[in-house]
Amino acid sequence: MDKRLASAARAEVSEVLRQDRGRLLAALIHAVGDFDIAEEALSDALEAALVHWGRSGVPDNPKAWLLQVGRRRAIDRLRKAKRFRARASDITRMMEEDEAARSADADAIPDERLKLIFTCCHPALEEKSRVALTLRTVGGLSTREIARSFLDSEAAMGQRLSRAKAKIGAAGIPYAVPSRDQWDTRLQSVLIVIYLIFNEGWTASGGDAPIRDTLCSEAMFLARLMSKLAPAEPEIEALLSLMMLNWARRNARHSPGTGLVGLDEQDRSLWNGDHLDEGLSLLDMAVARGRPGPFQCQAAIQALHVVATKPDETDWAQILLLYDRLLTFHPTDVVRLNRAVALAETGALPEALASVDELAEGMEGYQPFHAARAEILRRSGHRKEALAALERAIDLSRSPDEQRWLADRQAALY
């Protein structure tokens, strides 16, 4: 095997996995009607690509090549399965699609991701499973990354994903975008999925990059796609607003020399004005529709951060009220923790510390809890306890960039 070609093949497969795994997998699930077989077929196709491209070079359209090979590998797997007779019509259809693909536009890979999201977010599935399965299939996150998002063990999350895929097959859940009158039962789960994909990219729990641009871009693309499909939907507008207001700070959030830069320490001249304007405009549109929701609360909180010209001009009293409103939608420990931070920023340190300590039992394994508690302890004059909390936060962090940032804060206390 030519070393140069083999290196190019590995690079191209890596690029496809970063940029187009979700789109390819969605297309294969649409063709096969089975999550596991589609995932196995895509894996087969990627392995085949390393061999064939390493010998003959990367084809003109690698994504189309992978989709076609994946479809054929899926056909082979169905033929070998015990349920061959029951799937005979599917095999015939897939063979016809494969034949049609030969004469089709090489770039015409169907974008089935929105269908896949709604399938994963069907009401027949538990909400946590809906979010996790979509993160795995559309976002391409690993089981470990998803488990981290939910504060679960990797083994427990793996079992949850397997059960969710089995239930989709057993219940005959349709692979389709539902009609508009059915959206309300699934919309919030879909939006949570998209935001978690963005958040995983923004916090970059895995890999060396401080921000995983592909995941953030995937989430923003999906939010825009949904906005086109359902215009004038305030929570979709608010979700896109929230992501844009965060994305606007991308260039200031990480410094090559110092690593992660906290919001109150960022150079605001590096913030992207166009993104800020779009985010604020989207929030205005969402609020004007008169149908409040949790993403509007979160976007409004972020807006109050970015409109302040200096950190000490942030309207923390208003942010605290917004967290109170958000708790009516999502009475979770994470929201309570964020509210406690806002409470501390208003100067109510004893009340904030009491609120945080009430959450200790359920958030022992949650890194932001210990980081937030450390800061409140520091401001309250409890130096030793703050050092211990920071040590625990560092131990729980899986991001080298975040570990350095926490270590710097710890060093400042000595």
Summary of the structure (lengths in Angstrom):
residues: 414
radius of gyration: 23.4
end to end distance: 56.7
largest distance: 72.0
contacts: 1316
relative contact order: 0.06
helix: 75%
strand: 1%
